Amino acid sequence: MKNILVLFLLLFIIGCGNNNDCSVCPEEPVLHDVEFIVTGTGSFAFMKLGYGDCKFGHSVSLLPYQEEHVVGDSTWVYLYAENCDSIGYIEVSVVVDGVLWQLHRSEDPYGEAEVFGKIK
């Protein structure tokens, strides 16, 4: 039993260096491959926040628009798009590690679509 306690104490010290508070030990961030996708039938303006990165009021007429980022763990993502035409649709989606994470579609004239959340 004493050997187990010594082994546990040794592992604790090695795992956290000489720091007695394990909560301050840096953790290796989990990286995610995040893809922002905006599609629609006409031109649109969009704003994207994530990984300390943002774009405001970009007008895009070539569809679809796609952009990929590798982001750290617990990253907030916001993707917003506005249909600049009176007909058609606008759709935004975020794909995380190859899996659809969120999608929002609007078929209203001059409609808006957005996804928002925290990637864990």
SENU-676918 format. One record per residue (C-alpha): residue number from 1; chain; y, x, z. Coordinates in steps of 0.02 Angstrom, whole numbers, plus 50000, padded with zeros to 5 digits. Example, Ala and Ser with C-alpha at 12.3 -4.5 7.8 and 13.67 -1.06 7.14 Angstrom:
<pts>
num | chaine | y | x | z
1 | A | 49775 | 50615 | 50390
2 | A | 49947 | 50684 | 50357
</pts>
This chain:
<pts>
num | chaine | y | x | z
1 | A | 50000 | 50000 | 50000
2 | A | 50117 | 50143 | 50044
3 | A | 50083 | 50224 | 49875
4 | A | 50132 | 50064 | 49786
5 | A | 50297 | 50056 | 49879
6 | A | 50334 | 50238 | 49838
7 | A | 50291 | 50208 | 49655
8 | A | 50403 | 50055 | 49649
9 | A | 50547 | 50152 | 49728
10 | A | 50523 | 50294 | 49605
11 | A | 50524 | 50174 | 49457
12 | A | 50680 | 50090 | 49526
13 | A | 50772 | 50256 | 49538
14 | A | 50717 | 50313 | 49366
15 | A | 50760 | 50145 | 49287
16 | A | 50935 | 50139 | 49359
17 | A | 50978 | 50322 | 49374
18 | A | 51052 | 50366 | 49542
19 | A | 51143 | 50200 | 49551
20 | A | 51085 | 50086 | 49691
21 | A | 51151 | 49930 | 49604
22 | A | 51035 | 49889 | 49459
23 | A | 51153 | 49753 | 49396
24 | A | 51271 | 49882 | 49322
25 | A | 51138 | 49970 | 49221
26 | A | 51179 | 49952 | 49036
27 | A | 51061 | 49844 | 48938
28 | A | 51015 | 49877 | 48759
29 | A | 51100 | 49741 | 48655
30 | A | 50992 | 49629 | 48550
31 | A | 51053 | 49637 | 48370
32 | A | 51049 | 49485 | 48259
33 | A | 51068 | 49475 | 48072
34 | A | 51194 | 49335 | 48048
35 | A | 51235 | 49257 | 47880
36 | A | 51386 | 49144 | 47854
37 | A | 51365 | 49024 | 47708
38 | A | 51493 | 48905 | 47635
39 | A | 51451 | 48794 | 47487
40 | A | 51534 | 48648 | 47402
41 | A | 51581 | 48570 | 47237
42 | A | 51757 | 48640 | 47223
43 | A | 51876 | 48762 | 47303
44 | A | 51892 | 48773 | 47491
45 | A | 51983 | 48865 | 47629
46 | A | 51891 | 48933 | 47778
47 | A | 51909 | 49026 | 47941
48 | A | 51769 | 49125 | 48020
49 | A | 51760 | 49204 | 48192
50 | A | 51618 | 49313 | 48251
51 | A | 51585 | 49495 | 48293
52 | A | 51771 | 49520 | 48322
53 | A | 51799 | 49472 | 48141
54 | A | 51906 | 49333 | 48070
55 | A | 51978 | 49272 | 47907
56 | A | 52112 | 49140 | 47893
57 | A | 52154 | 49028 | 47747
58 | A | 52052 | 49115 | 47615
59 | A | 52041 | 49011 | 47459
60 | A | 51872 | 49025 | 47375
61 | A | 51826 | 48947 | 47209
62 | A | 51666 | 49040 | 47166
63 | A | 51520 | 48954 | 47251
64 | A | 51421 | 48985 | 47354
65 | A | 51507 | 49107 | 47472
66 | A | 51394 | 49215 | 47580
67 | A | 51426 | 49355 | 47701
68 | A | 51308 | 49447 | 47818
69 | A | 51343 | 49536 | 47982
70 | A | 51237 | 49620 | 48113
71 | A | 51305 | 49562 | 48279
72 | A | 51266 | 49599 | 48461
73 | A | 51187 | 49486 | 48588
74 | A | 51282 | 49335 | 48656
75 | A | 51405 | 49329 | 48512
76 | A | 51515 | 49176 | 48488
77 | A | 51518 | 49115 | 48309
78 | A | 51641 | 48993 | 48232
79 | A | 51638 | 48945 | 48049
80 | A | 51757 | 48815 | 47980
81 | A | 51787 | 48759 | 47802
82 | A | 51900 | 48629 | 47725
83 | A | 51871 | 48549 | 47556
84 | A | 52027 | 48575 | 47450
85 | A | 51976 | 48440 | 47326
86 | A | 51982 | 48251 | 47338
87 | A | 51802 | 48232 | 47282
88 | A | 51637 | 48318 | 47316
89 | A | 51573 | 48396 | 47475
90 | A | 51590 | 48548 | 47586
91 | A | 51448 | 48624 | 47687
92 | A | 51444 | 48769 | 47809
93 | A | 51292 | 48849 | 47888
94 | A | 51248 | 48998 | 47994
95 | A | 51080 | 49084 | 47976
96 | A | 51023 | 49196 | 48119
97 | A | 50881 | 49318 | 48088
98 | A | 50828 | 49221 | 47933
99 | A | 50820 | 49052 | 48022
100 | A | 50947 | 48912 | 47999
101 | A | 51044 | 48905 | 48162
102 | A | 51175 | 48770 | 48127
103 | A | 51231 | 48669 | 47978
104 | A | 51370 | 48542 | 47953
105 | A | 51409 | 48447 | 47793
106 | A | 51556 | 48334 | 47751
107 | A | 51566 | 48221 | 47600
108 | A | 51738 | 48152 | 47641
109 | A | 51884 | 48184 | 47523
110 | A | 51973 | 48338 | 47590
111 | A | 51837 | 48343 | 47722
112 | A | 51808 | 48476 | 47852
113 | A | 51648 | 48557 | 47912
114 | A | 51622 | 48675 | 48057
115 | A | 51487 | 48757 | 48163
116 | A | 51521 | 48833 | 48332
117 | A | 51414 | 48909 | 48466
118 | A | 51347 | 49060 | 48555
119 | A | 51206 | 49162 | 48482
120 | A | 51093 | 49215 | 48624
</pts>
